[in-house]
């Protein structure tokens, strides 16, 4: 969600759909990502995993200026960010991968989880952990090590 909009990966149609938080004004912002599986908003950029192509694609929130920031990932599924780095799960290779927002510094940080799909990142500085979410972040704490 960003500026009152929700972004949804419509995998079967290869689309990313944007709509208001009330579900109004659904708009296809792109239909050019092969099997999008997950997405995350970081600032004014949307990051999407393309499952069959093995990509992470970054674009503006209106779908313009799509760029592959990572390729060659075997089955990218989940994606999350701490605001500085991306964390991507790859279920076919049992990997959790991290990289800078521009895709540089791509490296595997864990192979301890079989078929990882979803991922979330918690840091004490995470702006998502404010207001009503602060108690949940405090309760669950950091991801720490996986496995």
N, C-alpha and C positions, 0 to 999 in steps of 0.2 A: 504494500500500500504506500502511496506517495501522493501528497497533495489531494487527499480524499479519493484516490483511485485504487482499485485492486487490479493486479495483473495476474492472468491465469494462463497456464500452458495447456492448450488443447492438442494433445499428442496425436490423436487420430487424424486431425485436419492439418497438422503441421503449422498451427497458428498460435500466436500470442494475442490474447484478447484483453483489452483494458476496459474497465467499467467503474462507475461510481461505487462507493461503499454501500449504497442502497441497491446495487444491481442494475442501475439504469445506465443508458447510453453505452451499451456494449459496442466496442470498436475493435476490429482486427487491426493491430498495428504492424504485424508482419505475418507472412505465410511462407517464409523461406528458410525455416529451420527444420531440419529433418528430425522428426520425433522429439520435440522439446519435452523434457521431463521435469525440470525444476527451474526456478528463477529467483533472483534476489535483486533488490534495489539498493544501490550504493550511491548516495548523492543524487546526481541527475542522470545516472546510467543504470541500465537494466542488464543483468548478466543472466544468460540462459544456457542450460546444458542441452546439447544436441546429441541424443543417444546413439543413433545409427551412424552418424558422421564422426563421432568421437571428439566433439568440439565443445568449447565454451565460447559463446558469442556475446559481445558487448554492444549495446546500442543506446541511443537516446530514448527517453521515455515515450516518445511518439513513434518509435520503431525506425527512425532514420539513422543513417551512418552505421550500419551493422559491420562489425569487425570480428574476425576470429582472433581471440586472445590466446587460445590453446587448441591444439589439434593432437591427434594420436592417442587420446585417452580411450581405453577400452571399456565402453559402456558407462559414460558419465550419467549419473542420476541426480544426486542431491548437490546443492550449492548453497553456501552461506559465506558471509563476510564479517570481519571485525572492523571494517572501515578502511583497512590498509592492505589486507590480503584476502584472497579467496580460498575457500576450502571446498573441495569437490570429492564426492564419493564416486567410485567406479565399481559397479557391482560385478561385472564380468571378470575383473582382474583382482578383486578383493583389496582395492587400494583406497586410501584416503590421501589426497594430493593437495598441496598448498602451492600458491603462486602469488606474485604481486598482482595488483589490479590490471596491469598491462600484459599479464601472462608471463613475464620474465620470472626467473627463479623457480620454475616449476620443479617440484620434487615430491616424492612419496614420503609421507610421514608415518604411515602405518599400513600394515597388512594383517592386522590382528582381528579384523572383523570379516566374517564370511558374508559376501554379497551385501555390502553396505549400500543403503539407499538414501535415507534422510540424514540430514546433518544440521546442527545449530551451533553457533559459537557464542560463548558467554565470556565477557571480560568486564571487570568492575567499571571500566570507563564506557561501556556500551550504552549509547543513548537510548536504546530500546528498553533498558532496564531502569526506567524511571516511572514515576506515577504509580498506577495500579499494578504494573508489572514488576516493580521493585521487590515486592514481597516474594514473588515467584522466583526471581533471580537469586534472591538471598537464600531461599529455601533449597534450591537445586544447586547453586554454586557453579563452579567451573567444570568444564568437561574433563579436565585433567587428562590422564592417559587413558587410552581406549584399549580394552583387551584384558 
